[in-house]
Amino acid sequence: TFKNKKRVQKQGCACKSGRTTMSPSSPNSDTNSCPLVENLPPEIHLSILTYLRAIDLSSLQKTCSLFNTRSLITNVIHHTATVIYPPSLTDGFDTPIIGGEVTSNTEFLTYESLRNMEMLVVARILSSPEPSLSRGEVGFYVSKSWCRTALQWLEVQQETRLHSLEALSSSPPSSSSLTKKKKKKLSKQQRLQHRKASSATAPPPNANDDLLCEHFQLRPHNSKSARARRRIMDKQAWKVLKRLYPDTTQLEWSHGECLQCAMETETTRRLEMARKEKERQKRKEPLSCSFVRAFYTRSRGVPLHSLTHHHHHHHHEENGTATNLHTKPSSSSSTCCPLQPGIYHALPRSWCHGWRKYLKTGENIISDNHHALYPPPDASACLCDAHKLPLVPPHLNAFLRGKTPSL
């Protein structure tokens, strides 16, 4: 088995995605239909490998020794930095600020440098200002919450990597210095960094997951909420982001929001308006009775047609409609009951105000078998606490005795 593996490694790996490896000496192999990867031109290798990301290339590097050559890795990184991504986004990816202090020859780059380049490209894209698009131009929506999560995670990853490089480059501490460091408490800035690192999470693979509706289209929002949730990218920036996060759903700026959701929202709004109109008509039904409507529209505490002739004339004098202003009520009539003989019912003034407000706006309601109703009159305030017997309020008693002109 060891000889077979060694022979396969010398002859090269086959261009096949399965675990088995095809060699030219295999009886099932066909050199015309499946050429060996090592016999392909370097340009084909470069074109294929640049479709992959750094994490995929790192796994491929560990799988086959053919892709673990320094010249191929360097060519892939330089081709990605100059051709795949715009040079304005990859400028400075191999500097000490981005990749740490250079400890070896810069020609021998690794896929870690490609990973640093990808993080730098994403950070520059998300930090750039939004373009002002006009009608006819191509733009794409990206979730702002996803952008904040990605930038926070990238910042934490950069700080963690720089701290690890500083720890490797520094000399190993002695035992005495270790004991001193253990006793020394963390500073406020270090505690904030640890707290920030613990709260940072990797962004989800779909950058527009929170912008999608149930139909996998742009979820409708009002203008204020849309500005707070969405970010616009131009075509070039969107291509770069789509390459690094291929699971992101494409939401074009010109297509607008989901039409099916908009139709459902409009249907729901119309049904709600129809329900409210039906409830309003149901509330207004008692006003079809003339007695109830007269009680609803009157502004005084007693019906004017039930007052005595003299008291009715006195009310008109107060309203400025009397012709003889020198007429004065006699002292004997001022102490008489102002109401005509009959049976009257007293209602709490608070209940009357609440009932009128309910008929007008629908407030102060109770639910009874899925129907909106107003509670019945409650005259418990007119009963004494000791015996629960009727207790006439003082202002009503004064009006019935003729001591006050109005109720």
C-alpha positions in Angstrom: 0.0 0.0 0.0 2.8 2.4 0.8 4.4 1.7 -2.6 1.1 2.4 -4.4 0.7 5.7 -2.5 4.2 6.7 -3.4 3.7 5.8 -7.0 0.5 7.9 -7.2 2.3 10.8 -5.6 5.1 10.7 -8.1 2.7 10.4 -11.1 0.4 13.2 -9.9 -3.1 13.6 -8.6 -6.1 13.1 -10.9 -8.6 15.9 -11.5 -11.4 14.3 -9.6 -13.4 15.4 -6.6 -13.8 12.0 -4.9 -11.4 10.4 -2.5 -10.0 7.8 -4.9 -7.0 8.8 -7.0 -6.7 7.8 -10.7 -3.2 7.0 -12.0 -2.1 6.4 -15.7 -1.4 2.8 -14.9 -5.0 2.1 -13.7 -7.0 0.1 -16.1 -10.1 2.3 -15.7 -8.2 5.5 -16.4 -8.6 7.4 -19.7 -5.9 10.0 -20.4 -8.0 11.6 -23.2 -11.2 12.2 -21.1 -9.5 13.0 -17.7 -6.0 14.5 -18.1 -3.8 14.7 -15.1 -3.8 18.0 -13.1 -0.1 18.3 -13.2 0.0 18.2 -17.0 -2.3 21.2 -17.3 -0.7 24.6 -18.1 0.1 26.9 -15.2 -2.4 29.4 -16.5 -5.2 26.9 -16.0 -4.1 26.1 -12.5 -4.0 29.8 -11.7 -7.5 30.4 -13.2 -9.0 27.5 -11.3 -7.4 28.3 -7.9 -8.3 32.0 -8.0 -12.0 31.0 -7.8 -11.4 29.6 -4.3 -11.1 31.5 -1.1 -8.2 31.4 1.4 -9.8 28.8 3.6 -10.6 26.5 0.7 -7.1 26.9 -0.7 -5.6 26.1 2.7 -7.6 22.8 2.8 -6.5 22.0 -0.8 -2.9 22.7 0.1 -3.0 20.1 2.9 -4.8 17.6 0.6 -2.3 17.4 -2.4 1.4 18.2 -2.5 1.0 19.6 -6.0 -0.7 22.7 -4.7 1.8 23.2 -1.9 4.5 24.9 -4.0 5.8 28.3 -3.1 5.7 29.6 -6.7 2.1 28.6 -7.2 0.9 30.1 -3.9 2.7 33.3 -4.6 1.3 33.5 -8.1 -2.3 32.9 -6.8 -1.9 35.6 -4.2 -0.5 38.2 -6.6 -3.1 37.3 -9.3 -5.9 37.7 -6.7 -4.5 41.1 -5.5 -4.1 42.6 -9.0 -6.8 40.9 -11.2 -9.6 39.4 -9.1 -10.0 42.3 -6.7 -9.5 46.0 -7.5 -6.0 47.2 -6.6 -7.5 50.0 -4.6 -9.0 47.5 -2.2 -5.9 45.3 -1.8 -3.3 48.0 -1.6 -1.1 47.4 1.5 -2.3 43.8 2.3 1.3 42.7 2.7 2.5 45.6 4.9 3.4 45.1 8.6 0.3 47.0 9.7 -1.9 44.4 8.0 0.1 41.2 8.1 2.4 41.9 11.0 6.2 42.2 11.1 7.9 40.5 8.1 10.2 37.8 9.4 11.0 36.0 6.1 11.4 36.7 2.4 8.4 38.6 1.1 8.4 36.4 -2.1 7.3 33.4 0.0 3.8 34.4 0.8 1.3 32.0 2.4 -2.5 31.7 2.3 -2.6 33.6 5.6 -1.6 36.7 3.5 -4.6 35.9 1.2 -6.8 35.7 4.3 -5.6 39.0 5.5 -6.2 40.4 2.0 -9.8 39.2 2.1 -10.4 40.7 5.5 -8.9 44.0 4.4 -11.1 44.0 1.3 -14.3 43.4 3.3 -13.4 46.1 5.8 -12.8 48.7 3.1 -16.0 47.8 1.2 -18.2 48.1 4.3 -16.4 51.3 5.5 -16.8 53.1 2.2 -19.7 55.7 1.9 -22.9 54.7 0.2 -23.1 55.7 -3.5 -25.9 58.0 -4.5 -27.6 56.1 -7.3 -30.0 57.6 -9.9 -32.7 56.0 -12.0 -31.3 53.4 -14.3 -28.1 52.7 -12.3 -27.4 49.2 -10.8 -27.2 48.9 -7.0 -27.7 46.2 -4.4 -29.0 46.2 -0.8 -27.0 44.9 2.1 -28.1 44.6 5.7 -26.6 47.3 8.0 -26.8 45.0 11.0 -24.7 42.4 9.1 -22.2 45.1 8.2 -21.8 46.2 11.8 -21.4 42.6 13.0 -18.8 41.9 10.2 -16.8 45.0 11.0 -16.7 44.3 14.7 -15.7 40.7 14.1 -12.9 41.8 11.6 -11.6 44.3 14.1 -11.4 41.6 16.9 -9.7 39.2 14.5 -7.1 41.8 13.6 -6.4 42.6 17.2 -6.2 39.0 18.2 -3.8 38.2 15.3 -1.5 41.2 16.1 -1.4 40.2 19.8 -0.4 36.7 18.9 2.3 38.0 16.6 3.6 40.2 19.3 3.7 37.3 21.8 5.7 35.2 19.3 8.2 37.9 18.5 8.8 38.8 22.1 11.4 36.9 24.2 10.1 34.2 26.6 9.4 35.7 30.0 11.2 34.5 33.1 9.4 32.8 36.0 9.6 35.9 38.2 8.0 38.1 35.5 5.3 35.5 35.1 4.4 35.7 38.8 4.4 39.5 38.7 2.1 39.4 35.7 -0.3 37.1 37.4 -0.6 39.4 40.4 -1.0 42.5 38.2 -4.6 43.2 37.4 -5.8 44.0 33.9 -6.2 47.6 32.9 -9.5 49.1 32.0 -8.6 49.1 28.3 -7.7 45.4 28.4 -10.9 44.5 30.2 -12.9 46.4 27.4 -10.9 44.5 24.8 -11.7 41.1 26.4 -15.3 42.0 26.7 -15.4 43.2 23.1 -13.7 40.0 21.9 -16.1 37.8 23.8 -19.2 39.5 22.4 -18.0 39.5 18.8 -19.4 36.7 16.6 -18.7 35.8 13.0 -21.1 37.2 10.5 -23.7 34.8 9.0 -23.0 33.5 5.5 -26.0 35.3 4.1 -25.5 39.0 4.5 -29.2 39.8 3.7 -30.9 37.2 5.9 -32.7 39.8 8.1 -33.9 41.7 5.0 -35.7 38.8 3.4 -39.4 38.1 3.6 -41.1 34.7 3.5 -41.0 34.9 -0.3 -37.2 35.4 -0.3 -37.5 39.0 -1.6 -36.9 42.4 0.0 -39.1 42.8 3.0 -41.3 45.9 2.9 -40.5 48.7 5.4 -41.4 52.4 5.8 -38.8 54.9 4.7 -37.4 55.5 8.2 -37.1 51.8 9.0 -35.6 51.1 5.5 -32.8 53.6 6.0 -32.0 52.1 9.3 -31.8 48.5 8.1 -30.5 48.7 4.5 -27.2 49.8 2.9 -26.7 50.4 -0.8 -23.6 49.0 -2.7 -22.5 49.7 -6.2 -21.9 46.8 -8.7 -18.2 46.5 -8.2 -18.4 46.3 -4.4 -21.3 43.8 -4.6 -19.3 41.5 -6.9 -16.4 41.4 -4.3 -18.8 40.8 -1.4 -20.7 38.1 -3.4 -17.4 36.4 -4.1 -16.4 36.2 -0.4 -19.9 35.4 0.8 -21.5 33.4 -2.0 -24.6 32.4 0.1 -25.8 36.0 0.2 -29.1 36.6 -1.5 -29.0 39.2 -4.3 -31.4 42.1 -3.7 -31.2 44.7 -6.5 -32.0 48.3 -5.7 -34.1 48.8 -8.9 -36.4 45.9 -8.2 -37.9 47.3 -5.1 -39.7 45.5 -2.3 -41.6 42.3 -2.5 -44.9 42.8 -4.5 -46.6 39.8 -2.9 -45.9 41.2 0.6 -47.1 44.6 -0.4 -50.4 43.1 -1.8 -50.9 41.1 1.4 -50.2 44.2 3.5 -52.7 46.3 1.5 -55.3 43.5 1.8 -54.8 43.4 5.5 -55.1 47.2 5.8 -58.4 47.2 3.9 -59.8 44.4 5.9 -58.8 46.3 9.1 -60.5 49.5 7.8 -63.6 47.5 7.0 -63.7 45.9 10.4 -63.3 49.3 12.1 -66.1 50.8 10.0 -68.3 47.9 10.9 -67.6 48.4 14.6 -68.3 52.1 14.3 -71.6 51.5 12.7 -72.4 49.0 15.4 -71.5 51.6 18.1 -73.7 54.2 16.4 -76.8 51.9 16.3 -78.2 53.2 19.7 -78.3 56.8 18.3 -81.0 55.8 15.9 -83.4 56.2 18.8 -84.5 59.8 19.2 -84.4 59.7 23.1 -80.9 58.2 23.1 -79.7 60.7 20.6 -81.2 63.6 22.6 -79.3 62.4 25.6 -76.1 62.0 23.6 -76.2 65.5 22.1 -77.4 67.5 25.2 -74.8 69.5 27.2 -76.7 70.1 30.5 -77.3 67.8 33.4 -81.1 67.8 33.1 -83.4 67.8 30.1 -84.7 71.3 29.3 -88.2 70.1 28.5 -88.6 68.7 32.0 -88.0 72.0 33.8 -90.8 74.1 35.2 -91.9 77.2 33.2 -90.2 79.7 35.5 -86.9 77.8 35.7 -87.0 77.2 31.9 -87.4 81.0 31.5 -84.5 81.6 33.9 -82.3 79.3 31.8 -83.0 81.3 28.7 -82.1 84.5 30.6 -78.7 82.9 31.4 -78.2 82.2 27.7 -79.1 85.8 26.7 -82.4 84.9 24.9 -84.8 86.7 27.3 -86.4 89.9 26.1 -87.2 91.3 29.6 -84.0 91.6 31.5 -85.6 93.2 34.5 -87.7 90.2 35.5 -86.5 88.6 38.7 -87.6 85.3 40.2 -89.6 85.6 43.4 -88.2 84.3 46.6 -91.0 81.7 47.0 -90.3 80.2 43.6 -86.6 80.1 44.0 -86.9 77.4 46.7 -89.2 75.1 44.6 -88.1 72.0 42.8 -87.1 73.0 39.2 -88.3 69.8 37.7 -91.8 68.9 36.6 -93.6 66.0 38.5 -92.5 62.6 37.2 -89.9 59.8 37.6 -86.3 60.6 36.9 -83.1 58.5 36.9 -79.8 59.8 38.0 -76.6 58.6 36.2 -73.0 59.2 37.2 -71.5 62.0 35.2 -68.2 60.1 34.7 -70.2 57.2 33.0 -72.0 59.7 30.7 -68.6 61.2 29.6 -67.1 57.7 29.0 -70.2 56.5 27.1 -70.2 59.5 24.8 -66.4 59.0 24.2 -67.0 55.4 23.4 -69.7 56.2 20.8 -67.4 58.7 19.2 -64.0 57.0 19.2 -64.5 53.5 20.4 -62.4 53.9 23.6 -63.2 52.4 27.1 -64.7 49.2 25.8 -64.9 45.7 27.2 -64.9 42.4 25.2 -68.0 40.2 25.5 -68.1 37.1 23.2 -65.8 38.8 20.7 -68.0 41.9 20.7 -66.9 45.4 21.8 -69.3 46.8 24.4 -69.4 49.6 26.8 -69.9 48.7 30.5 -73.4 49.4 31.9 -74.1 52.3 34.3 -72.5 51.9 37.7 -74.3 53.9 40.4 -72.4 52.3 43.3 -70.9 55.7 44.1 -74.4 56.9 45.0 -74.8 54.3 47.8 -73.6 54.8 51.3 -70.7 52.6 52.4 -72.4 51.5 55.7 -75.9 50.4 54.5 -75.6 50.3 50.7 -78.7 52.5 50.4 -79.2 55.4 48.0 -77.4 58.5 49.0 -78.3 61.7 47.0 -75.2 63.7 46.2 -75.0 67.2 47.8 -75.0 69.1 44.4 -78.1 67.1 43.2 -79.9 67.7 46.5 -79.2 71.4 46.2 -80.5 71.5 42.7 -83.7 69.7 43.6 -84.3 72.1 46.4 -83.9 75.1 44.1 -80.7 76.3 45.8 -78.6 76.1 42.6 -79.7 77.3 39.2 -78.2 74.4 37.1 -77.0 70.9 37.5 
